[in-house]
């Protein structure tokens, strides 16, 4: 019983792989690191794997082969192929417009020099600002993989701008309070120190 179920699963997995290949060709995927062509060729390898497994299972008992077995293996494609390239480019351009007009992004850019390097790392400032500059570079270089990460999904990046801006405001507010806190702790400001030294002369 278990062996029969395994054979049925081979046909099911083969059918799923064909469907996956066609979907990637038409609609593309969402892999953040690899182009659709790379994933299509990987799925193609899966198709050949399941076909070979069936040959091992059924041998020359041709009546046992499911109909999907006789479907032609899809062709190997260019590793850099990307489905819906035009849509991705348009979506990336729109996302960049959102970024550079976002008030939180503008605040980060305008006040970045007010933080020390340690503070900037603490709130991941350079990485967050890099979302916009990285997308601009991707658009310039035609990097569709990076563009796809932003196209149609700019909300997550806008949330990062807002979160980082809130953290920056807090750090800057703390800096403004520091002189009062120092004096309140019994320490002398430079002005008070100068005045006392003058009185002692």
C-alpha positions, 0 to 999 in steps of 0.5 A, spaced: 500 500 500 505 504 501 509 503 495 503 504 491 502 511 494 509 513 493 508 512 485 502 516 485 506 521 489 511 521 483 505 523 478 503 528 483 509 531 484 511 531 477 504 535 475 506 540 480 513 541 478 510 542 471 505 547 474 510 551 477 515 552 471 509 555 467 507 559 473 514 562 473 514 563 466 508 567 466 507 571 473 514 570 476 516 568 483 518 572 489 525 570 490 529 575 493 536 573 491 535 569 484 532 571 477 526 567 475 530 563 470 534 560 475 528 558 479 525 555 472 531 551 471 531 548 478 524 546 477 526 543 470 531 539 474 525 537 478 521 534 472 527 530 470 528 527 477 521 525 477 521 522 470 527 518 472 524 516 478 518 513 474 523 509 469 526 506 475 519 504 478 516 502 472 521 500 467 518 497 461 511 496 464 508 502 460 501 501 462 503 504 469 506 510 467 501 516 468 499 521 462 503 527 465 510 522 464 509 523 456 509 531 457 515 534 454 520 537 459 520 544 458 526 548 455 532 550 459 532 558 459 536 564 460 538 564 468 537 572 468 530 571 465 525 575 469 517 575 468 513 581 467 519 585 467 516 592 464 511 591 470 517 590 475 520 597 472 514 601 473 513 598 480 520 600 482 520 607 479 513 608 483 516 605 489 522 610 489 517 616 488 514 614 495 521 613 498 524 620 496 517 624 498 516 620 504 517 625 510 520 620 515 525 619 509 527 626 508 527 627 516 533 621 516 536 624 510 536 631 513 539 629 520 543 624 519 549 628 521 547 629 528 548 622 530 555 619 532 557 613 528 555 608 534 548 611 534 547 611 527 549 603 527 544 602 533 538 604 529 541 601 522 540 608 519 545 607 513 541 600 512 535 604 512 537 610 507 540 604 503 533 602 501 532 608 497 539 609 494 540 601 493 533 601 489 535 608 485 542 604 483 538 598 481 533 602 476 540 605 473 543 598 472 537 594 470 537 590 476 530 587 476 531 582 482 532 588 487 527 592 483 522 586 484 523 586 492 520 594 492 515 593 486 508 593 489 511 592 496 513 599 498 509 599 505 514 595 508 520 600 507 516 606 508 515 602 515 522 602 516 523 609 515 518 611 520 521 606 525 528 609 524 525 616 524 522 615 531 528 612 534 532 618 531 528 623 534 529 620 541 536 620 540 536 627 538 531 629 544 536 626 549 542 629 546 538 636 547 537 634 554 544 632 556 547 639 558 541 640 563 542 633 566 550 634 567 548 640 571 543 637 575 548 632 577 552 637 580 557 638 575 559 644 572 558 647 565 564 650 561 561 657 563 560 656 570 567 653 571 570 659 567 566 664 572 568 660 578 575 660 576 575 668 575 572 669 582 578 665 585 583 669 582 
